Amino acid sequence: MYDITIIGAGPAGASAAIFAAKAGKKTLLIDNDKGMTRRAWLQNFYSIMEINGPDMVDLGEKQAVKFGAELVRDKAVDVQINEGAFEIQTENGKYETRYVILATGALVDLAETIGIRTKPGTEPRIKKVLDVDVNGKTNIDRIWAAGTCAGVSVHAIITAGDGAKVAINIISEINGERYVDHDVLKPTT
């Protein structure tokens, strides 16, 4: 069983997976490889002069895998509560997890299918978003949301930060204390 499963590997999902896996949580990242970041050209992402969307998504996935996340290329089609855990049904398999992070970009159909409340979106062309609290929690216990589907701006840098925030909040809940991931530069001799 996974500790945290993230559905969607764009900037929000990959950032969440990076933090979750780096914190030692058994992490699964499910992505169907069709996110809107794959069509982006980015010149406004902190510390990156410019990058195309496909390269950014690929790098985010590689970084998550580097820290121990498992990446599954598939489409999640349902999430059910099963004896205190969640069972995520994909087109090609089933996965059990304790926590779910939805990072599905502009798409909220899966969330609606499983009973997560929505509200009108505020970004251009984003009709509906998930109704989450300031921490990213949805109306279903242990299902959280991050990024555009959670109502934050579609800008990749903002969704990436939101994914990290939501992962840190879940890690803190699991650990029973506030989690901080801060690496320190090693001194040179």
ABEGO torsion letter per residue (X at the ends): XBABBBBEABAAAAAAAAAAAAAGBBBBBBBAGABAAAABBBAABBGBABBBAAAAAAAAAAAAAAAGBBBBBBBBABBBBBGGBBBBBBAABBBBBABBBBBAEABAAAAAAAGBBBBBBABBGBABBBBBBAAGBBABBGBBBBEAAAGBBABAAAAAAAAAAAAAAAAAAAAGBBBBBBBBBBBBX
